[in-house]
Amino acid sequence: WEEYKRYRRPATLMMLDLDNFKAINDTYGHLFGDYVLRETAGRLKARTRRVDILARYGGEEFVLLAPNTDTETGLVLAERLRTAVAGARFEQGKNSIQVTVSVGLSSTELQEFSSFQDLLEASDQALYSAKRSGKNCVYEYGRGMVPRSS
């Protein structure tokens, strides 16, 4: 954030939330839920750059800060992350399920954010919109749902 403020390089922030995670824990148990969280983190990490900051934000939410990333590149990355989670089943023992993720994205190019917290809140609002729009999608702050790529 300090680099963005000083040099005005673009930055993109995403909030990612596993869809229907409570149902996973309730149906398959917390150990399988923990496996899904670890596997999701691995899938996300494998598709990000070393300079990106990926962290579990709480519960079943993750946050990704992609420095020096403009909005359009961020949208491509968000879709890549969404499909990485949904693209292969989560399998452990007798359990095998499809998991999806909703993504809310904001970028320093979309508006002037006065603080990192404001950028984070914009991503959270976009994530909330993605959930309301049916889940398993990318939603850009201030613009709406982003069409899925083929």
Chimera marker file (.cmm) of the C-alpha trace (Angstrom):
<marker_set name="trace">
<marker id="1" x="0.000" y="0.000" z="0.000" r="1" g="1" b="0" radius="0.5"/>
<marker id="2" x="2.824" y="2.360" z="0.809" r="1" g="1" b="0" radius="0.5"/>
<marker id="3" x="4.422" y="1.619" z="-2.576" r="1" g="1" b="0" radius="0.5"/>
<marker id="4" x="1.137" y="2.444" z="-4.298" r="1" g="1" b="0" radius="0.5"/>
<marker id="5" x="0.778" y="5.708" z="-2.390" r="1" g="1" b="0" radius="0.5"/>
<marker id="6" x="4.332" y="6.790" z="-3.119" r="1" g="1" b="0" radius="0.5"/>
<marker id="7" x="4.727" y="5.744" z="-6.769" r="1" g="1" b="0" radius="0.5"/>
<marker id="8" x="1.074" y="5.577" z="-7.875" r="1" g="1" b="0" radius="0.5"/>
<marker id="9" x="1.535" y="2.127" z="-9.350" r="1" g="1" b="0" radius="0.5"/>
<marker id="10" x="-1.712" y="0.207" z="-9.733" r="1" g="1" b="0" radius="0.5"/>
<marker id="11" x="-2.779" y="-2.363" z="-7.184" r="1" g="1" b="0" radius="0.5"/>
<marker id="12" x="-5.640" y="-4.826" z="-7.210" r="1" g="1" b="0" radius="0.5"/>
<marker id="13" x="-7.242" y="-6.343" z="-4.139" r="1" g="1" b="0" radius="0.5"/>
<marker id="14" x="-9.505" y="-9.387" z="-4.149" r="1" g="1" b="0" radius="0.5"/>
<marker id="15" x="-11.623" y="-10.975" z="-1.490" r="1" g="1" b="0" radius="0.5"/>
<marker id="16" x="-12.434" y="-14.612" z="-2.167" r="1" g="1" b="0" radius="0.5"/>
<marker id="17" x="-15.034" y="-16.581" z="-0.247" r="1" g="1" b="0" radius="0.5"/>
<marker id="18" x="-15.773" y="-20.285" z="-0.516" r="1" g="1" b="0" radius="0.5"/>
<marker id="19" x="-19.411" y="-20.758" z="-1.459" r="1" g="1" b="0" radius="0.5"/>
<marker id="20" x="-21.643" y="-22.721" z="0.941" r="1" g="1" b="0" radius="0.5"/>
<marker id="21" x="-18.740" y="-23.585" z="3.238" r="1" g="1" b="0" radius="0.5"/>
<marker id="22" x="-20.922" y="-24.070" z="6.319" r="1" g="1" b="0" radius="0.5"/>
<marker id="23" x="-22.753" y="-26.837" z="4.461" r="1" g="1" b="0" radius="0.5"/>
<marker id="24" x="-19.407" y="-28.533" z="3.748" r="1" g="1" b="0" radius="0.5"/>
<marker id="25" x="-18.515" y="-28.542" z="7.441" r="1" g="1" b="0" radius="0.5"/>
<marker id="26" x="-22.029" y="-29.636" z="8.447" r="1" g="1" b="0" radius="0.5"/>
<marker id="27" x="-22.196" y="-32.448" z="5.873" r="1" g="1" b="0" radius="0.5"/>
<marker id="28" x="-18.632" y="-33.772" z="5.805" r="1" g="1" b="0" radius="0.5"/>
<marker id="29" x="-17.197" y="-32.603" z="9.123" r="1" g="1" b="0" radius="0.5"/>
<marker id="30" x="-14.624" y="-30.053" z="10.183" r="1" g="1" b="0" radius="0.5"/>
<marker id="31" x="-11.614" y="-32.201" z="9.288" r="1" g="1" b="0" radius="0.5"/>
<marker id="32" x="-12.747" y="-32.333" z="5.670" r="1" g="1" b="0" radius="0.5"/>
<marker id="33" x="-13.561" y="-28.614" z="5.869" r="1" g="1" b="0" radius="0.5"/>
<marker id="34" x="-9.988" y="-27.971" z="7.005" r="1" g="1" b="0" radius="0.5"/>
<marker id="35" x="-8.725" y="-30.050" z="4.078" r="1" g="1" b="0" radius="0.5"/>
<marker id="36" x="-10.835" y="-27.941" z="1.676" r="1" g="1" b="0" radius="0.5"/>
<marker id="37" x="-9.358" y="-24.743" z="3.143" r="1" g="1" b="0" radius="0.5"/>
<marker id="38" x="-5.776" y="-26.033" z="2.831" r="1" g="1" b="0" radius="0.5"/>
<marker id="39" x="-6.336" y="-27.330" z="-0.701" r="1" g="1" b="0" radius="0.5"/>
<marker id="40" x="-7.988" y="-24.055" z="-1.730" r="1" g="1" b="0" radius="0.5"/>
<marker id="41" x="-5.034" y="-22.091" z="-0.373" r="1" g="1" b="0" radius="0.5"/>
<marker id="42" x="-2.667" y="-24.321" z="-2.357" r="1" g="1" b="0" radius="0.5"/>
<marker id="43" x="-4.628" y="-23.879" z="-5.574" r="1" g="1" b="0" radius="0.5"/>
<marker id="44" x="-4.705" y="-20.116" z="-5.127" r="1" g="1" b="0" radius="0.5"/>
<marker id="45" x="-1.040" y="-19.854" z="-4.195" r="1" g="1" b="0" radius="0.5"/>
<marker id="46" x="0.008" y="-21.922" z="-7.221" r="1" g="1" b="0" radius="0.5"/>
<marker id="47" x="-1.596" y="-19.334" z="-9.513" r="1" g="1" b="0" radius="0.5"/>
<marker id="48" x="-0.210" y="-16.166" z="-7.982" r="1" g="1" b="0" radius="0.5"/>
<marker id="49" x="3.130" y="-14.434" z="-8.299" r="1" g="1" b="0" radius="0.5"/>
<marker id="50" x="5.727" y="-14.385" z="-5.558" r="1" g="1" b="0" radius="0.5"/>
<marker id="51" x="5.135" y="-10.659" z="-5.034" r="1" g="1" b="0" radius="0.5"/>
<marker id="52" x="1.393" y="-11.131" z="-4.492" r="1" g="1" b="0" radius="0.5"/>
<marker id="53" x="0.195" y="-11.307" z="-0.909" r="1" g="1" b="0" radius="0.5"/>
<marker id="54" x="-2.305" y="-14.097" z="-0.287" r="1" g="1" b="0" radius="0.5"/>
<marker id="55" x="-3.729" y="-14.594" z="3.188" r="1" g="1" b="0" radius="0.5"/>
<marker id="56" x="-6.617" y="-16.275" z="4.900" r="1" g="1" b="0" radius="0.5"/>
<marker id="57" x="-8.770" y="-13.398" z="6.037" r="1" g="1" b="0" radius="0.5"/>
<marker id="58" x="-11.037" y="-15.323" z="8.341" r="1" g="1" b="0" radius="0.5"/>
<marker id="59" x="-13.286" y="-18.347" z="8.273" r="1" g="1" b="0" radius="0.5"/>
<marker id="60" x="-13.529" y="-19.344" z="4.628" r="1" g="1" b="0" radius="0.5"/>
<marker id="61" x="-12.367" y="-16.004" z="3.221" r="1" g="1" b="0" radius="0.5"/>
<marker id="62" x="-9.060" y="-15.210" z="1.558" r="1" g="1" b="0" radius="0.5"/>
<marker id="63" x="-7.629" y="-11.883" z="0.485" r="1" g="1" b="0" radius="0.5"/>
<marker id="64" x="-5.144" y="-11.308" z="-2.312" r="1" g="1" b="0" radius="0.5"/>
<marker id="65" x="-3.234" y="-8.072" z="-2.834" r="1" g="1" b="0" radius="0.5"/>
<marker id="66" x="-1.641" y="-7.944" z="-6.288" r="1" g="1" b="0" radius="0.5"/>
<marker id="67" x="0.774" y="-4.990" z="-6.462" r="1" g="1" b="0" radius="0.5"/>
<marker id="68" x="1.626" y="-3.414" z="-9.808" r="1" g="1" b="0" radius="0.5"/>
<marker id="69" x="-1.502" y="-5.014" z="-11.261" r="1" g="1" b="0" radius="0.5"/>
<marker id="70" x="-3.997" y="-2.988" z="-13.263" r="1" g="1" b="0" radius="0.5"/>
<marker id="71" x="-7.712" y="-3.691" z="-13.204" r="1" g="1" b="0" radius="0.5"/>
<marker id="72" x="-7.888" y="-5.711" z="-16.421" r="1" g="1" b="0" radius="0.5"/>
<marker id="73" x="-4.966" y="-7.933" z="-15.413" r="1" g="1" b="0" radius="0.5"/>
<marker id="74" x="-6.553" y="-8.325" z="-11.987" r="1" g="1" b="0" radius="0.5"/>
<marker id="75" x="-9.792" y="-9.484" z="-13.578" r="1" g="1" b="0" radius="0.5"/>
<marker id="76" x="-7.924" y="-12.110" z="-15.601" r="1" g="1" b="0" radius="0.5"/>
<marker id="77" x="-6.212" y="-13.296" z="-12.425" r="1" g="1" b="0" radius="0.5"/>
<marker id="78" x="-9.503" y="-13.357" z="-10.495" r="1" g="1" b="0" radius="0.5"/>
<marker id="79" x="-11.105" y="-15.556" z="-13.140" r="1" g="1" b="0" radius="0.5"/>
<marker id="80" x="-8.047" y="-17.830" z="-13.146" r="1" g="1" b="0" radius="0.5"/>
<marker id="81" x="-8.345" y="-18.218" z="-9.362" r="1" g="1" b="0" radius="0.5"/>
<marker id="82" x="-12.095" y="-18.844" z="-9.537" r="1" g="1" b="0" radius="0.5"/>
<marker id="83" x="-11.645" y="-21.600" z="-12.100" r="1" g="1" b="0" radius="0.5"/>
<marker id="84" x="-8.702" y="-23.110" z="-10.183" r="1" g="1" b="0" radius="0.5"/>
<marker id="85" x="-10.993" y="-23.767" z="-7.245" r="1" g="1" b="0" radius="0.5"/>
<marker id="86" x="-13.990" y="-24.949" z="-9.279" r="1" g="1" b="0" radius="0.5"/>
<marker id="87" x="-11.965" y="-26.816" z="-11.907" r="1" g="1" b="0" radius="0.5"/>
<marker id="88" x="-11.219" y="-29.991" z="-9.956" r="1" g="1" b="0" radius="0.5"/>
<marker id="89" x="-13.078" y="-31.881" z="-7.275" r="1" g="1" b="0" radius="0.5"/>
<marker id="90" x="-11.874" y="-31.880" z="-3.681" r="1" g="1" b="0" radius="0.5"/>
<marker id="91" x="-11.261" y="-35.496" z="-2.735" r="1" g="1" b="0" radius="0.5"/>
<marker id="92" x="-10.200" y="-37.025" z="0.545" r="1" g="1" b="0" radius="0.5"/>
<marker id="93" x="-11.043" y="-40.567" z="1.558" r="1" g="1" b="0" radius="0.5"/>
<marker id="94" x="-14.665" y="-41.270" z="0.605" r="1" g="1" b="0" radius="0.5"/>
<marker id="95" x="-15.466" y="-37.575" z="0.290" r="1" g="1" b="0" radius="0.5"/>
<marker id="96" x="-15.513" y="-35.983" z="-3.152" r="1" g="1" b="0" radius="0.5"/>
<marker id="97" x="-17.172" y="-32.639" z="-3.769" r="1" g="1" b="0" radius="0.5"/>
<marker id="98" x="-17.178" y="-29.699" z="-6.149" r="1" g="1" b="0" radius="0.5"/>
<marker id="99" x="-16.319" y="-26.388" z="-4.465" r="1" g="1" b="0" radius="0.5"/>
<marker id="100" x="-16.776" y="-22.909" z="-5.883" r="1" g="1" b="0" radius="0.5"/>
<marker id="101" x="-15.578" y="-19.486" z="-4.838" r="1" g="1" b="0" radius="0.5"/>
<marker id="102" x="-16.981" y="-15.989" z="-5.216" r="1" g="1" b="0" radius="0.5"/>
<marker id="103" x="-14.563" y="-13.123" z="-5.836" r="1" g="1" b="0" radius="0.5"/>
<marker id="104" x="-14.931" y="-9.414" z="-5.127" r="1" g="1" b="0" radius="0.5"/>
<marker id="105" x="-12.330" y="-7.189" z="-6.774" r="1" g="1" b="0" radius="0.5"/>
<marker id="106" x="-11.355" y="-3.568" z="-6.372" r="1" g="1" b="0" radius="0.5"/>
<marker id="107" x="-8.452" y="-1.658" z="-7.844" r="1" g="1" b="0" radius="0.5"/>
<marker id="108" x="-6.702" y="1.623" z="-7.272" r="1" g="1" b="0" radius="0.5"/>
<marker id="109" x="-7.574" y="2.440" z="-10.886" r="1" g="1" b="0" radius="0.5"/>
<marker id="110" x="-11.309" y="2.366" z="-10.188" r="1" g="1" b="0" radius="0.5"/>
<marker id="111" x="-11.261" y="5.299" z="-7.782" r="1" g="1" b="0" radius="0.5"/>
<marker id="112" x="-9.011" y="7.143" z="-5.359" r="1" g="1" b="0" radius="0.5"/>
<marker id="113" x="-9.001" y="5.189" z="-2.104" r="1" g="1" b="0" radius="0.5"/>
<marker id="114" x="-7.740" y="7.153" z="0.875" r="1" g="1" b="0" radius="0.5"/>
<marker id="115" x="-6.622" y="4.080" z="2.801" r="1" g="1" b="0" radius="0.5"/>
<marker id="116" x="-5.971" y="0.390" z="2.437" r="1" g="1" b="0" radius="0.5"/>
<marker id="117" x="-9.033" y="-0.196" z="4.622" r="1" g="1" b="0" radius="0.5"/>
<marker id="118" x="-11.189" y="1.635" z="2.065" r="1" g="1" b="0" radius="0.5"/>
<marker id="119" x="-9.800" y="-0.534" z="-0.741" r="1" g="1" b="0" radius="0.5"/>
<marker id="120" x="-10.491" y="-3.634" z="1.360" r="1" g="1" b="0" radius="0.5"/>
<marker id="121" x="-14.054" y="-2.509" z="2.075" r="1" g="1" b="0" radius="0.5"/>
<marker id="122" x="-14.658" y="-1.936" z="-1.645" r="1" g="1" b="0" radius="0.5"/>
<marker id="123" x="-13.531" y="-5.519" z="-2.353" r="1" g="1" b="0" radius="0.5"/>
<marker id="124" x="-15.790" y="-6.747" z="0.431" r="1" g="1" b="0" radius="0.5"/>
<marker id="125" x="-18.763" y="-4.897" z="-1.086" r="1" g="1" b="0" radius="0.5"/>
<marker id="126" x="-17.992" y="-6.430" z="-4.474" r="1" g="1" b="0" radius="0.5"/>
<marker id="127" x="-17.776" y="-9.873" z="-2.843" r="1" g="1" b="0" radius="0.5"/>
<marker id="128" x="-21.161" y="-9.351" z="-1.207" r="1" g="1" b="0" radius="0.5"/>
<marker id="129" x="-22.581" y="-8.467" z="-4.627" r="1" g="1" b="0" radius="0.5"/>
<marker id="130" x="-21.038" y="-11.625" z="-6.121" r="1" g="1" b="0" radius="0.5"/>
<marker id="131" x="-22.761" y="-13.700" z="-3.447" r="1" g="1" b="0" radius="0.5"/>
<marker id="132" x="-26.109" y="-11.983" z="-4.090" r="1" g="1" b="0" radius="0.5"/>
<marker id="133" x="-25.662" y="-12.503" z="-7.852" r="1" g="1" b="0" radius="0.5"/>
<marker id="134" x="-25.588" y="-16.274" z="-7.542" r="1" g="1" b="0" radius="0.5"/>
<marker id="135" x="-22.058" y="-17.104" z="-6.336" r="1" g="1" b="0" radius="0.5"/>
<marker id="136" x="-19.206" y="-18.722" z="-8.289" r="1" g="1" b="0" radius="0.5"/>
<marker id="137" x="-18.444" y="-15.460" z="-10.109" r="1" g="1" b="0" radius="0.5"/>
<marker id="138" x="-16.157" y="-12.437" z="-10.141" r="1" g="1" b="0" radius="0.5"/>
<marker id="139" x="-17.700" y="-9.085" z="-9.294" r="1" g="1" b="0" radius="0.5"/>
<marker id="140" x="-15.841" y="-5.819" z="-9.868" r="1" g="1" b="0" radius="0.5"/>
<marker id="141" x="-16.426" y="-2.934" z="-7.476" r="1" g="1" b="0" radius="0.5"/>
<marker id="142" x="-18.493" y="-0.219" z="-9.105" r="1" g="1" b="0" radius="0.5"/>
<marker id="143" x="-18.994" y="-2.089" z="-12.385" r="1" g="1" b="0" radius="0.5"/>
<marker id="144" x="-20.747" y="-5.363" z="-11.665" r="1" g="1" b="0" radius="0.5"/>
<marker id="145" x="-20.393" y="-9.000" z="-12.534" r="1" g="1" b="0" radius="0.5"/>
<marker id="146" x="-17.603" y="-9.869" z="-14.918" r="1" g="1" b="0" radius="0.5"/>
<marker id="147" x="-18.532" y="-12.302" z="-17.708" r="1" g="1" b="0" radius="0.5"/>
<marker id="148" x="-16.810" y="-15.656" z="-17.422" r="1" g="1" b="0" radius="0.5"/>
<marker id="149" x="-14.138" y="-16.437" z="-19.958" r="1" g="1" b="0" radius="0.5"/>
<marker id="150" x="-14.459" y="-19.629" z="-21.974" r="1" g="1" b="0" radius="0.5"/>
<link id1="1" id2="2" r="1" g="1" b="0" radius="0.2"/>
<link id1="2" id2="3" r="1" g="1" b="0" radius="0.2"/>
<link id1="3" id2="4" r="1" g="1" b="0" radius="0.2"/>
<link id1="4" id2="5" r="1" g="1" b="0" radius="0.2"/>
<link id1="5" id2="6" r="1" g="1" b="0" radius="0.2"/>
<link id1="6" id2="7" r="1" g="1" b="0" radius="0.2"/>
<link id1="7" id2="8" r="1" g="1" b="0" radius="0.2"/>
<link id1="8" id2="9" r="1" g="1" b="0" radius="0.2"/>
<link id1="9" id2="10" r="1" g="1" b="0" radius="0.2"/>
<link id1="10" id2="11" r="1" g="1" b="0" radius="0.2"/>
<link id1="11" id2="12" r="1" g="1" b="0" radius="0.2"/>
<link id1="12" id2="13" r="1" g="1" b="0" radius="0.2"/>
<link id1="13" id2="14" r="1" g="1" b="0" radius="0.2"/>
<link id1="14" id2="15" r="1" g="1" b="0" radius="0.2"/>
<link id1="15" id2="16" r="1" g="1" b="0" radius="0.2"/>
<link id1="16" id2="17" r="1" g="1" b="0" radius="0.2"/>
<link id1="17" id2="18" r="1" g="1" b="0" radius="0.2"/>
<link id1="18" id2="19" r="1" g="1" b="0" radius="0.2"/>
<link id1="19" id2="20" r="1" g="1" b="0" radius="0.2"/>
<link id1="20" id2="21" r="1" g="1" b="0" radius="0.2"/>
<link id1="21" id2="22" r="1" g="1" b="0" radius="0.2"/>
<link id1="22" id2="23" r="1" g="1" b="0" radius="0.2"/>
<link id1="23" id2="24" r="1" g="1" b="0" radius="0.2"/>
<link id1="24" id2="25" r="1" g="1" b="0" radius="0.2"/>
<link id1="25" id2="26" r="1" g="1" b="0" radius="0.2"/>
<link id1="26" id2="27" r="1" g="1" b="0" radius="0.2"/>
<link id1="27" id2="28" r="1" g="1" b="0" radius="0.2"/>
<link id1="28" id2="29" r="1" g="1" b="0" radius="0.2"/>
<link id1="29" id2="30" r="1" g="1" b="0" radius="0.2"/>
<link id1="30" id2="31" r="1" g="1" b="0" radius="0.2"/>
<link id1="31" id2="32" r="1" g="1" b="0" radius="0.2"/>
<link id1="32" id2="33" r="1" g="1" b="0" radius="0.2"/>
<link id1="33" id2="34" r="1" g="1" b="0" radius="0.2"/>
<link id1="34" id2="35" r="1" g="1" b="0" radius="0.2"/>
<link id1="35" id2="36" r="1" g="1" b="0" radius="0.2"/>
<link id1="36" id2="37" r="1" g="1" b="0" radius="0.2"/>
<link id1="37" id2="38" r="1" g="1" b="0" radius="0.2"/>
<link id1="38" id2="39" r="1" g="1" b="0" radius="0.2"/>
<link id1="39" id2="40" r="1" g="1" b="0" radius="0.2"/>
<link id1="40" id2="41" r="1" g="1" b="0" radius="0.2"/>
<link id1="41" id2="42" r="1" g="1" b="0" radius="0.2"/>
<link id1="42" id2="43" r="1" g="1" b="0" radius="0.2"/>
<link id1="43" id2="44" r="1" g="1" b="0" radius="0.2"/>
<link id1="44" id2="45" r="1" g="1" b="0" radius="0.2"/>
<link id1="45" id2="46" r="1" g="1" b="0" radius="0.2"/>
<link id1="46" id2="47" r="1" g="1" b="0" radius="0.2"/>
<link id1="47" id2="48" r="1" g="1" b="0" radius="0.2"/>
<link id1="48" id2="49" r="1" g="1" b="0" radius="0.2"/>
<link id1="49" id2="50" r="1" g="1" b="0" radius="0.2"/>
<link id1="50" id2="51" r="1" g="1" b="0" radius="0.2"/>
<link id1="51" id2="52" r="1" g="1" b="0" radius="0.2"/>
<link id1="52" id2="53" r="1" g="1" b="0" radius="0.2"/>
<link id1="53" id2="54" r="1" g="1" b="0" radius="0.2"/>
<link id1="54" id2="55" r="1" g="1" b="0" radius="0.2"/>
<link id1="55" id2="56" r="1" g="1" b="0" radius="0.2"/>
<link id1="56" id2="57" r="1" g="1" b="0" radius="0.2"/>
<link id1="57" id2="58" r="1" g="1" b="0" radius="0.2"/>
<link id1="58" id2="59" r="1" g="1" b="0" radius="0.2"/>
<link id1="59" id2="60" r="1" g="1" b="0" radius="0.2"/>
<link id1="60" id2="61" r="1" g="1" b="0" radius="0.2"/>
<link id1="61" id2="62" r="1" g="1" b="0" radius="0.2"/>
<link id1="62" id2="63" r="1" g="1" b="0" radius="0.2"/>
<link id1="63" id2="64" r="1" g="1" b="0" radius="0.2"/>
<link id1="64" id2="65" r="1" g="1" b="0" radius="0.2"/>
<link id1="65" id2="66" r="1" g="1" b="0" radius="0.2"/>
<link id1="66" id2="67" r="1" g="1" b="0" radius="0.2"/>
<link id1="67" id2="68" r="1" g="1" b="0" radius="0.2"/>
<link id1="68" id2="69" r="1" g="1" b="0" radius="0.2"/>
<link id1="69" id2="70" r="1" g="1" b="0" radius="0.2"/>
<link id1="70" id2="71" r="1" g="1" b="0" radius="0.2"/>
<link id1="71" id2="72" r="1" g="1" b="0" radius="0.2"/>
<link id1="72" id2="73" r="1" g="1" b="0" radius="0.2"/>
<link id1="73" id2="74" r="1" g="1" b="0" radius="0.2"/>
<link id1="74" id2="75" r="1" g="1" b="0" radius="0.2"/>
<link id1="75" id2="76" r="1" g="1" b="0" radius="0.2"/>
<link id1="76" id2="77" r="1" g="1" b="0" radius="0.2"/>
<link id1="77" id2="78" r="1" g="1" b="0" radius="0.2"/>
<link id1="78" id2="79" r="1" g="1" b="0" radius="0.2"/>
<link id1="79" id2="80" r="1" g="1" b="0" radius="0.2"/>
<link id1="80" id2="81" r="1" g="1" b="0" radius="0.2"/>
<link id1="81" id2="82" r="1" g="1" b="0" radius="0.2"/>
<link id1="82" id2="83" r="1" g="1" b="0" radius="0.2"/>
<link id1="83" id2="84" r="1" g="1" b="0" radius="0.2"/>
<link id1="84" id2="85" r="1" g="1" b="0" radius="0.2"/>
<link id1="85" id2="86" r="1" g="1" b="0" radius="0.2"/>
<link id1="86" id2="87" r="1" g="1" b="0" radius="0.2"/>
<link id1="87" id2="88" r="1" g="1" b="0" radius="0.2"/>
<link id1="88" id2="89" r="1" g="1" b="0" radius="0.2"/>
<link id1="89" id2="90" r="1" g="1" b="0" radius="0.2"/>
<link id1="90" id2="91" r="1" g="1" b="0" radius="0.2"/>
<link id1="91" id2="92" r="1" g="1" b="0" radius="0.2"/>
<link id1="92" id2="93" r="1" g="1" b="0" radius="0.2"/>
<link id1="93" id2="94" r="1" g="1" b="0" radius="0.2"/>
<link id1="94" id2="95" r="1" g="1" b="0" radius="0.2"/>
<link id1="95" id2="96" r="1" g="1" b="0" radius="0.2"/>
<link id1="96" id2="97" r="1" g="1" b="0" radius="0.2"/>
<link id1="97" id2="98" r="1" g="1" b="0" radius="0.2"/>
<link id1="98" id2="99" r="1" g="1" b="0" radius="0.2"/>
<link id1="99" id2="100" r="1" g="1" b="0" radius="0.2"/>
<link id1="100" id2="101" r="1" g="1" b="0" radius="0.2"/>
<link id1="101" id2="102" r="1" g="1" b="0" radius="0.2"/>
<link id1="102" id2="103" r="1" g="1" b="0" radius="0.2"/>
<link id1="103" id2="104" r="1" g="1" b="0" radius="0.2"/>
<link id1="104" id2="105" r="1" g="1" b="0" radius="0.2"/>
<link id1="105" id2="106" r="1" g="1" b="0" radius="0.2"/>
<link id1="106" id2="107" r="1" g="1" b="0" radius="0.2"/>
<link id1="107" id2="108" r="1" g="1" b="0" radius="0.2"/>
<link id1="108" id2="109" r="1" g="1" b="0" radius="0.2"/>
<link id1="109" id2="110" r="1" g="1" b="0" radius="0.2"/>
<link id1="110" id2="111" r="1" g="1" b="0" radius="0.2"/>
<link id1="111" id2="112" r="1" g="1" b="0" radius="0.2"/>
<link id1="112" id2="113" r="1" g="1" b="0" radius="0.2"/>
<link id1="113" id2="114" r="1" g="1" b="0" radius="0.2"/>
<link id1="114" id2="115" r="1" g="1" b="0" radius="0.2"/>
<link id1="115" id2="116" r="1" g="1" b="0" radius="0.2"/>
<link id1="116" id2="117" r="1" g="1" b="0" radius="0.2"/>
<link id1="117" id2="118" r="1" g="1" b="0" radius="0.2"/>
<link id1="118" id2="119" r="1" g="1" b="0" radius="0.2"/>
<link id1="119" id2="120" r="1" g="1" b="0" radius="0.2"/>
<link id1="120" id2="121" r="1" g="1" b="0" radius="0.2"/>
<link id1="121" id2="122" r="1" g="1" b="0" radius="0.2"/>
<link id1="122" id2="123" r="1" g="1" b="0" radius="0.2"/>
<link id1="123" id2="124" r="1" g="1" b="0" radius="0.2"/>
<link id1="124" id2="125" r="1" g="1" b="0" radius="0.2"/>
<link id1="125" id2="126" r="1" g="1" b="0" radius="0.2"/>
<link id1="126" id2="127" r="1" g="1" b="0" radius="0.2"/>
<link id1="127" id2="128" r="1" g="1" b="0" radius="0.2"/>
<link id1="128" id2="129" r="1" g="1" b="0" radius="0.2"/>
<link id1="129" id2="130" r="1" g="1" b="0" radius="0.2"/>
<link id1="130" id2="131" r="1" g="1" b="0" radius="0.2"/>
<link id1="131" id2="132" r="1" g="1" b="0" radius="0.2"/>
<link id1="132" id2="133" r="1" g="1" b="0" radius="0.2"/>
<link id1="133" id2="134" r="1" g="1" b="0" radius="0.2"/>
<link id1="134" id2="135" r="1" g="1" b="0" radius="0.2"/>
<link id1="135" id2="136" r="1" g="1" b="0" radius="0.2"/>
<link id1="136" id2="137" r="1" g="1" b="0" radius="0.2"/>
<link id1="137" id2="138" r="1" g="1" b="0" radius="0.2"/>
<link id1="138" id2="139" r="1" g="1" b="0" radius="0.2"/>
<link id1="139" id2="140" r="1" g="1" b="0" radius="0.2"/>
<link id1="140" id2="141" r="1" g="1" b="0" radius="0.2"/>
<link id1="141" id2="142" r="1" g="1" b="0" radius="0.2"/>
<link id1="142" id2="143" r="1" g="1" b="0" radius="0.2"/>
<link id1="143" id2="144" r="1" g="1" b="0" radius="0.2"/>
<link id1="144" id2="145" r="1" g="1" b="0" radius="0.2"/>
<link id1="145" id2="146" r="1" g="1" b="0" radius="0.2"/>
<link id1="146" id2="147" r="1" g="1" b="0" radius="0.2"/>
<link id1="147" id2="148" r="1" g="1" b="0" radius="0.2"/>
<link id1="148" id2="149" r="1" g="1" b="0" radius="0.2"/>
<link id1="149" id2="150" r="1" g="1" b="0" radius="0.2"/>
</marker_set>
